[in-house]
């Protein structure tokens, strides 16, 4: 099963990535700053360099995914925008 993880470099996203990897999932992330993700996670996932606020990049990242998990704005901020496809 292929999981697209949004917000993977954050505190909550990193934990979700760890658990998904432990469960044997293929994890893909859309990352603005891959360097913020520990190498112990980064070496076990695939990722696309991009931004969740870019509609085309979101659509491309979603393609081929079985599920999408969002760990965006778990600190209470609001990064969701009109770029998020419905």
N, C-alpha and C positions, 0 to 999 in steps of 0.2 A: 504494500500500500504506500502510495506517495503522498506525503503531507507537505503542503505549502505553509510555511510559518512566517507570518508577518510580525515584525517586532522582535526578531530572534536575538538581537544584540542586547536587549534590555534584561533587567533582572528576572522578570517573569518569563520572558521568551527563552532565555538561556536554560532555565529549569525545564520548560516544556520540551525544548530540543533534547536535553539529556534524557528525559523520560521516554520520548518518542524513539530515540536511538536505542535505548535499553529494550524497548518493546519490539525492536526489529524493523521499525518503519524507515523508509527512505525519506529523509528530510531535505527539503529544498527551501531556501530563504531568499527573500528579496532584501538586499542589504545596501544601505547608503555607506556605512562605515564597517567593512569586514574586519578591520583591525580592532574593533571593539569586542569582537567575539573571541573567547579563549581558543587557542590552537587545538586544545583537546576536543572541542566541539567542531571547529572549522574544518578539521581534517576528516571528519566523519559525515559531513553533509555536502550537498552541492548548493551553490548560490549564484544568483544573478546580481550584479552590481546595479542598483537602481534606487528609485524613490517611490514609496507607496502613494504619493500625491500625483504620480504620473499614470494616467489611465492606460496608456499603451503598455507600459511596463508591468502594470498589475495584470492586464489581460494576458500578456505573454507568460508571466510567471504562473498564472493559474492554469494555463493550458497543460493538459496531461496530469493534473493533480486529481487525486481521489477525494481529498478534503482540504479545506483551508482553515487554519486556526490563527486568530488574531490576538497578539499580545501587545497591541498598540495602545498607548496612552494609559497604561496600568497605573501610572502615577497621578491620574486625574486630569491630564491635559487632553486637548481635543485636536487630533491630527486628521480625523476623517473629513473628507471633502467630497465635492461633486465628482471627483475623479474615480471614486470607488464604483465599479460596475455593479449593477443590481442583478 
